Amino acid sequence: MHAVDVVEVIDALELAGVDVWVCGGWGIDALLEEQTRPHDDLDVIIRADDIEAAIRVTRGLGFSLMTDELPQGFVVRDMVDRRIDFHPVRFRRDGSAVQEIKGGGEWVFSAPGLLGAGSVNGREIRCLTPEEHAVRASDQPGDAGYEPDETDRRDLRLLRDRFRITLPYPYDNDTA
């Protein structure tokens, strides 16, 4: 997934009225306002009420359903293996957003954590804040005992160094 692809997807979704927050690797790169590494996919948060619209829009861009893990999420993929990982949420009155976890439970995005802003290829986008990315990285849904890999650690170190945030366990001892 390249920067021009990210912009194309976000533009198409927003043109159709789908609110989008970028998270994951592209969300981190958006905050840093530069691409720091190659990305296999684009992770986006959308309102659960916009699932059908998101599928329709991405179908128009040549994507088809690859994985259906609803209510937790779904992944679409196109013929050249571009992938979009959708994380549908329902908003609470306090502005936080809840993603249901398949099999029970929920993952909560804080209201302030959804106020991040960055840019990809010069295009301003909404994304998670650096702090929310750090919290989410240490709290993988459905992955009890999740062990971060070197890419995860590098991404979080970049956020720590740029935004002077405190990293949670297991990233808090990374000094590289």
Stockholm file with secondary structure:
# STOCKHOLM 1.0

chainA/1-176         MHAVDVVEVIDALELAGVDVWVCGGWGIDALLEEQTRPHDDLDVIIRADDIEAAIRVTRGLGFSLMTDELPQGFVVRDMVDRRIDFHPVRFRRDGSAVQEIKGGGEWVFSAPGLLGAGSVNGREIRCLTPEEHAVRASDQPGDAGYEPDETDRRDLRLLRDRFRITLPYPYDNDTA
#=GR chainA/1-176 SS CCHHHHHHHHHHHHHTTCCCEEEHHHHHHHHHTSCCSCCSCEEEEEEGGGHHHHHHHHHHTTCEEEEECTTSCEEEECTTCCEEEEEEEEECTTSCEEEECTTSCEEEECTGGGCEEEEETTEEEEECCHHHHHHHHTSCTTCTTCCCCHHHHHHHHHHHHHHCCCCCTTTTTCCC
#=GC SS_cons         CCHHHHHHHHHHHHHTTCCCEEEHHHHHHHHHTSCCSCCSCEEEEEEGGGHHHHHHHHHHTTCEEEEECTTSCEEEECTTCCEEEEEEEEECTTSCEEEECTTSCEEEECTGGGCEEEEETTEEEEECCHHHHHHHHTSCTTCTTCCCCHHHHHHHHHHHHHHCCCCCTTTTTCCC
//
